[in-house]
């Protein structure tokens, strides 16, 4: 039902972007932020003392407009992805890639070339360590795997998800498994 102004009633308005809309936004944003002219636009904004995040948010708003979505609504929805889609593992992976892509675009604009290269190298090394950790914990019972991942999550939460290693060493993993099986 429409109101007298012809707008849908609040109860009929969507409260969240659909999965397909979010995936389109994430994909389009990744494509655009890989384009040299967009990279230059973000870097120029930083040189002009603008916040790089303001430029990436504007880019997201433009994508939402292309999609026929009110940008304020769409941006607000991004803040709710974790709670609304928490059980959609594939979407959450895409969401975290989207967040990482935005962070990378900002870092590339704000850091000197050698600083950015060093950060990317460190990130690559951390991802390799995470992969090795995941391969290693696959050797254990699923309950032990869950305990290890929960311990990692607590460690990251304690560090407020900032600059904390997102992996555990073999010794830390063995200790967690041992404590679970100890009488």
Backbone as numpy.savetxt, mean C-alpha at the origin, in Angstrom:
# Nx Ny Nz CAx CAy CAz Cx Cy Cz
-34.86 5.66 -5.27 -35.71 6.84 -5.27 -34.81 8.07 -5.27
-35.24 9.08 -6.01 -34.49 10.32 -6.10 -35.11 11.37 -5.19
-34.28 12.32 -4.76 -34.78 13.46 -3.99 -35.37 14.46 -4.97
-35.97 15.54 -4.44 -36.58 16.57 -5.29 -35.57 17.17 -6.25
-34.29 17.19 -5.86 -33.25 17.76 -6.72 -32.79 16.78 -7.80
-33.29 15.55 -7.75 -32.89 14.57 -8.75 -31.68 13.75 -8.33
-31.12 14.02 -7.14 -29.97 13.26 -6.65 -30.46 12.01 -5.92
-29.67 10.95 -5.92 -30.08 9.76 -5.19 -30.13 10.05 -3.69
-31.02 9.38 -3.00 -31.08 9.52 -1.54 -29.80 8.97 -0.95
-29.44 9.46 0.26 -28.22 9.00 0.92 -28.20 7.49 1.07
-29.35 6.89 1.36 -29.39 5.44 1.56 -29.11 4.68 0.26
-29.22 5.35 -0.89 -28.99 4.70 -2.18 -27.59 4.95 -2.72
-26.88 5.90 -2.13 -25.53 6.20 -2.59 -24.57 5.11 -2.14
-23.63 4.75 -2.99 -22.66 3.75 -2.55 -21.82 4.32 -1.40
-21.43 3.45 -0.48 -20.65 3.89 0.67 -19.16 3.60 0.46
-18.86 2.88 -0.63 -17.49 2.49 -0.89 -17.32 2.22 -2.37
-16.12 2.48 -2.88 -15.81 2.11 -4.26 -15.86 0.59 -4.38
-16.28 0.12 -5.54 -16.31 -1.32 -5.77 -14.88 -1.83 -5.96
-14.76 -3.13 -5.87 -13.48 -3.78 -6.08 -12.93 -3.43 -7.47
-13.79 -3.49 -8.48 -13.37 -3.20 -9.85 -12.91 -1.74 -10.00
-13.63 -0.83 -9.35 -13.24 0.58 -9.41 -11.87 0.79 -8.76
-11.66 0.16 -7.62 -10.39 0.29 -6.94 -9.26 -0.28 -7.79
-9.47 -1.45 -8.35 -8.43 -2.06 -9.19 -8.10 -1.18 -10.39
-9.12 -0.56 -10.98 -8.88 0.34 -12.11 -8.06 1.55 -11.64
-8.44 2.14 -10.51 -7.70 3.28 -9.96 -6.24 2.90 -9.72
-6.01 1.75 -9.08 -4.65 1.33 -8.78 -3.83 1.13 -10.06
-4.43 0.48 -11.04 -3.75 0.20 -12.30 -3.42 1.49 -13.06
-4.40 2.36 -13.15 -4.20 3.63 -13.88 -3.15 4.49 -13.20
-3.18 4.53 -11.86 -2.21 5.32 -11.10 -0.80 4.77 -11.34
-0.65 3.44 -11.31 0.67 2.83 -11.54 1.17 3.18 -12.93
0.28 3.11 -13.92 0.68 3.45 -15.29 1.12 4.91 -15.37
0.29 5.82 -14.86 0.60 7.24 -14.99 1.88 7.63 -14.26
2.08 7.09 -13.05 3.28 7.48 -12.29 4.55 6.88 -12.87
4.43 5.99 -13.84 5.62 5.47 -14.50 5.98 6.29 -15.74
5.12 7.23 -16.11 5.34 8.06 -17.29 6.32 9.19 -16.98
7.29 9.44 -17.85 8.29 10.49 -17.60 7.69 11.87 -17.34
6.62 12.23 -18.08 6.05 13.57 -17.88 5.40 13.70 -16.50
4.81 12.64 -15.99 4.20 12.69 -14.65 5.30 12.72 -13.59
6.36 11.93 -13.80 7.50 11.97 -12.88 8.07 13.38 -12.81
8.19 14.02 -13.97 8.72 15.38 -14.02 7.78 16.35 -13.31
6.48 16.17 -13.50 5.49 17.03 -12.85 5.62 16.93 -11.32
5.79 15.74 -10.80 5.94 15.56 -9.35 7.26 16.18 -8.88
8.33 15.94 -9.62 9.64 16.51 -9.26 9.61 18.03 -9.32
8.96 18.61 -10.34 8.85 20.07 -10.44 8.07 20.64 -9.26
7.04 19.96 -8.84 6.25 20.42 -7.69 7.11 20.44 -6.43
7.94 19.42 -6.26 8.83 19.36 -5.10 9.83 20.52 -5.16
10.38 20.77 -6.35 11.32 21.89 -6.51 10.66 23.23 -6.19
9.36 23.32 -6.47 8.60 24.55 -6.18 8.09 24.57 -4.75
8.62 23.67 -3.91 8.28 23.59 -2.48 6.84 23.15 -2.22
6.24 22.47 -3.19 4.92 21.89 -2.97 5.10 20.50 -2.38
4.09 20.03 -1.71 4.12 18.68 -1.18 3.92 17.69 -2.33
4.82 16.73 -2.45 4.69 15.72 -3.51 3.40 14.93 -3.35
3.00 14.68 -2.10 1.78 13.93 -1.87 0.55 14.68 -2.39
0.62 16.01 -2.39 -0.49 16.80 -2.95 -0.61 16.55 -4.45
0.52 16.39 -5.11 0.51 16.13 -6.56 -0.03 14.73 -6.84
0.39 13.75 -6.05 -0.11 12.39 -6.29 -1.59 12.29 -5.94
-2.02 13.03 -4.94 -3.46 13.04 -4.60 -4.25 13.68 -5.73
-3.74 14.76 -6.29 -4.40 15.41 -7.43 -4.50 14.44 -8.61
-3.44 13.68 -8.83 -3.45 12.69 -9.90 -4.54 11.64 -9.64
-4.65 11.19 -8.40 -5.70 10.23 -8.05 -7.09 10.84 -8.27
-7.24 12.10 -7.91 -8.52 12.78 -8.11 -8.87 12.87 -9.59
-7.87 13.15 -10.43 -8.11 13.21 -11.88 -8.55 11.86 -12.43
-7.93 10.79 -11.93 -8.32 9.44 -12.36 -9.76 9.17 -11.94
-10.09 9.54 -10.71 -11.46 9.33 -10.23 -12.46 10.11 -11.08
-12.11 11.34 -11.46 -12.99 12.13 -12.34 -13.17 11.43 -13.68
-12.07 10.90 -14.25 -12.16 10.15 -15.51 -13.13 8.98 -15.38
-13.19 8.42 -14.18 -14.03 7.26 -13.91 -15.48 7.67 -13.59
-15.71 8.99 -13.52 -17.06 9.48 -13.20 -17.37 9.41 -11.72
-16.35 9.47 -10.89 -16.50 9.36 -9.43 -16.11 10.69 -8.79
-16.91 11.12 -7.83 -16.59 12.34 -7.07 -15.24 12.11 -6.38
-14.24 12.95 -6.68 -12.91 12.75 -6.10 -12.89 12.73 -4.57
-13.68 13.57 -3.93 -13.70 13.58 -2.45 -14.17 12.23 -1.92
-15.21 11.68 -2.55 -15.72 10.38 -2.16 -14.66 9.29 -2.40
-14.03 9.32 -3.57 -13.03 8.31 -3.91 -11.83 8.33 -2.99
-11.33 9.54 -2.68 -10.18 9.66 -1.77 -10.57 9.18 -0.38
-11.79 9.52 0.06 -12.27 9.05 1.36 -12.34 7.53 1.39
-12.72 6.92 0.29 -12.81 5.46 0.20 -11.43 4.80 0.36
-10.40 5.46 -0.13 -9.06 4.88 -0.01 -8.68 4.69 1.46
-9.17 5.57 2.31 -8.91 5.44 3.74 -9.66 4.30 4.40
-10.63 3.74 3.69 -11.44 2.65 4.26 -11.15 1.29 3.63
-10.23 1.24 2.69 -9.96 -0.02 1.99 -9.59 -1.12 2.98
-8.70 -0.81 3.94 -8.25 -1.82 4.91 -9.41 -2.45 5.67
-10.37 -1.66 6.08 -11.46 -2.21 6.89 -12.54 -2.87 6.04
-12.87 -2.29 4.89 -13.94 -2.83 4.07 -13.51 -4.10 3.33
-12.29 -4.13 2.85 -11.82 -5.25 2.03 -10.76 -6.10 2.73
-10.73 -6.07 4.06 -9.68 -6.76 4.80 -9.60 -8.26 4.50
-10.69 -8.87 4.10 -10.70 -10.31 3.82 -10.46 -10.64 2.35
-10.26 -9.64 1.53 -9.98 -9.83 0.10 -8.47 -9.72 -0.10
-7.79 -10.84 0.06 -6.33 -10.84 0.04 -5.77 -10.25 -1.25
-6.35 -10.63 -2.39 -5.83 -10.14 -3.67 -5.97 -8.63 -3.79
-7.12 -8.11 -3.37 -7.32 -6.66 -3.43 -6.37 -5.95 -2.47
-6.18 -6.51 -1.29 -5.28 -5.89 -0.32 -3.85 -5.86 -0.84
-3.44 -6.90 -1.54 -2.10 -6.91 -2.14 -2.00 -5.78 -3.16
-3.02 -5.63 -3.99 -3.02 -4.55 -4.99 -3.04 -3.18 -4.31
-3.77 -3.07 -3.21 -3.83 -1.80 -2.47 -2.45 -1.45 -1.92
-1.77 -2.40 -1.33 -0.44 -2.12 -0.78 0.56 -1.82 -1.90
0.40 -2.43 -3.05 1.24 -2.08 -4.20 0.98 -0.63 -4.62
-0.28 -0.25 -4.61 -0.68 1.12 -4.95 -0.03 2.10 -3.97
-0.12 1.81 -2.68 0.49 2.67 -1.66 2.01 2.74 -1.86
2.62 1.59 -2.13 4.07 1.56 -2.35 4.45 2.34 -3.61
3.63 2.24 -4.65 3.89 2.97 -5.89 3.84 4.48 -5.64
2.86 4.91 -4.85 2.77 6.34 -4.52 4.00 6.77 -3.72
4.39 5.96 -2.75 5.57 6.27 -1.95 6.82 6.35 -2.81
6.94 5.42 -3.76 8.10 5.40 -4.65 8.12 6.65 -5.54
6.97 7.04 -6.05 6.90 8.24 -6.90 7.32 9.48 -6.11
6.89 9.54 -4.87 7.25 10.68 -4.01 8.74 10.66 -3.69
9.25 9.48 -3.32 10.68 9.36 -3.02 11.53 9.74 -4.22
11.13 9.28 -5.40 11.90 9.58 -6.61 11.95 11.09 -6.85
10.87 11.78 -6.50 10.82 13.23 -6.70 11.59 13.98 -5.62
11.59 13.46 -4.40 12.18 14.19 -3.28 13.65 13.89 -3.04
14.10 12.70 -3.43 15.48 12.30 -3.14 16.40 12.57 -4.33
17.66 12.74 -4.02 18.67 12.83 -5.07 18.75 11.46 -5.73
19.24 11.41 -6.95 19.28 10.16 -7.72 20.02 9.06 -6.97
21.17 9.39 -6.37 21.94 8.36 -5.65 21.22 7.90 -4.38
20.52 8.82 -3.70 19.75 8.46 -2.50 18.58 7.54 -2.88
17.92 7.86 -3.98 16.80 7.05 -4.43 17.29 5.65 -4.83
18.41 5.59 -5.54 18.97 4.29 -5.95 19.34 3.46 -4.72
19.92 4.10 -3.71 20.28 3.39 -2.48 19.03 2.88 -1.76
18.00 3.69 -1.72 16.75 3.27 -1.07 16.15 2.08 -1.82
16.15 2.13 -3.13 15.61 1.02 -3.92 16.43 -0.25 -3.71
17.75 -0.09 -3.61 18.62 -1.23 -3.37 18.32 -1.85 -2.00
18.17 -1.00 -0.99 17.84 -1.50 0.36 16.48 -2.19 0.36
15.54 -1.63 -0.35 14.21 -2.22 -0.43 14.28 -3.59 -1.12
15.08 -3.69 -2.18 15.25 -4.97 -2.87 15.85 -6.01 -1.94
16.85 -5.62 -1.16 17.48 -6.55 -0.22 16.48 -7.01 0.83
15.66 -6.08 1.33 14.67 -6.44 2.33 13.64 -7.41 1.74
13.22 -7.17 0.51 12.26 -8.06 -0.13 12.85 -9.46 -0.31
14.13 -9.53 -0.63 14.79 -10.83 -0.76 14.82 -11.55 0.59
15.08 -10.80 1.67 15.09 -11.38 3.01 13.68 -11.86 3.39
12.67 -11.08 3.03 11.29 -11.49 3.31 10.96 -12.79 2.57
11.36 -12.87 1.32 11.09 -14.07 0.53 11.77 -15.28 1.14
13.02 -15.13 1.55 13.74 -16.23 2.19 13.04 -16.64 3.49
12.56 -15.66 4.26 11.84 -15.96 5.50 10.58 -16.76 5.19
9.83 -16.33 4.18 8.59 -17.02 3.82 8.86 -18.44 3.33
9.93 -18.61 2.55 10.29 -19.95 2.10 10.64 -20.83 3.29
11.36 -20.26 4.24 11.79 -21.02 5.41 10.59 -21.43 6.29
9.66 -20.52 6.52 8.56 -20.87 7.43 7.59 -21.86 6.80
7.64 -22.03 5.48 6.77 -23.02 4.83 7.10 -24.45 5.28
8.27 -24.62 5.89 8.67 -25.93 6.38 7.90 -26.33 7.64
7.26 -25.35 8.28 6.62 -25.58 9.56 5.12 -25.81 9.42
4.54 -26.34 10.47 3.09 -26.57 10.55 2.37 -25.23 10.38
1.19 -25.25 9.76 0.44 -23.99 9.56 0.20 -23.18 10.86
-0.01 -23.85 11.98 -0.18 -23.13 13.24 1.11 -22.39 13.63
2.24 -23.04 13.39 3.52 -22.39 13.67 3.76 -21.22 12.71
3.39 -21.42 11.44 3.51 -20.33 10.47 2.70 -19.12 10.92
1.47 -19.37 11.37 0.61 -18.28 11.86 1.24 -17.58 13.04
1.84 -18.35 13.96 2.48 -17.75 15.14 3.66 -16.88 14.73
4.42 -17.34 13.75 5.57 -16.56 13.27 5.09 -15.25 12.65
4.09 -15.35 11.79 3.58 -14.13 11.13 2.94 -13.18 12.13
2.26 -13.72 13.14 1.68 -12.87 14.18 2.77 -12.15 14.96
3.85 -12.86 15.25 4.98 -12.25 15.96 5.59 -11.13 15.12
5.73 -11.37 13.83 6.24 -10.34 12.93 5.31 -9.13 12.91
4.02 -9.37 12.87 3.05 -8.28 12.87 3.15 -7.45 14.15
3.27 -8.13 15.29 3.41 -7.40 16.57 4.67 -6.56 16.58
5.76 -7.14 16.05 7.04 -6.41 15.99 6.89 -5.14 15.16
6.22 -5.26 14.01 6.03 -4.11 13.13 5.09 -3.09 13.77
4.04 -3.56 14.45 3.11 -2.65 15.13 3.83 -1.86 16.21
4.68 -2.56 16.98 5.43 -1.90 18.05 6.29 -0.77 17.50
6.84 -1.00 16.32 7.68 0.00 15.66 6.84 0.99 14.86
5.50 0.88 15.01 4.57 1.77 14.30 4.75 1.66 12.78
5.15 0.48 12.31 5.33 0.18 10.89 6.36 1.08 10.22
7.19 1.75 11.01 8.22 2.63 10.46 9.59 2.03 10.65
10.31 1.90 9.57 11.72 1.48 9.59 11.96 0.22 10.42
10.97 -0.62 10.52 11.20 -1.87 11.23 11.42 -2.95 10.19
12.36 -3.84 10.46 12.57 -4.90 9.48 11.30 -5.74 9.36
10.86 -5.97 8.15 9.62 -6.71 7.91 9.94 -8.18 7.67
10.84 -8.71 8.46 11.19 -10.12 8.37 11.79 -10.54 9.71
11.84 -11.85 9.92 12.46 -12.42 11.12 13.63 -13.29 10.68
14.64 -13.38 11.53 15.78 -14.23 11.22 15.41 -15.69 11.47
16.23 -16.59 10.97 16.02 -18.02 11.18 16.00 -18.31 12.68
16.92 -17.72 13.43 16.96 -17.94 14.88 15.69 -17.46 15.56
15.17 -16.31 15.15 13.93 -15.79 15.73 12.76 -16.73 15.42
12.71 -17.21 14.20 11.63 -18.13 13.80 11.72 -19.42 14.60
12.92 -19.97 14.70 13.10 -21.22 15.46 12.71 -21.02 16.92
13.04 -19.87 17.48 12.69 -19.58 18.86 11.17 -19.54 19.06
10.47 -18.92 18.13 9.00 -18.83 18.20 8.41 -20.24 18.14
8.85 -21.03 17.19 8.34 -22.40 17.03 8.68 -23.24 18.26
9.88 -23.09 18.77 10.31 -23.84 19.96 9.44 -23.49 21.16
9.20 -22.18 21.38 8.38 -21.75 22.51 6.96 -22.30 22.40
6.45 -22.40 21.18 5.09 -22.94 20.98 5.03 -24.42 21.32
6.10 -25.15 21.04 6.08 -26.60 21.26 6.62 -27.00 22.61
7.27 -26.07 23.33 7.83 -26.38 24.66 6.70 -26.58 25.66
6.86 -27.58 26.56 5.81 -27.84 27.54 5.63 -26.72 28.54
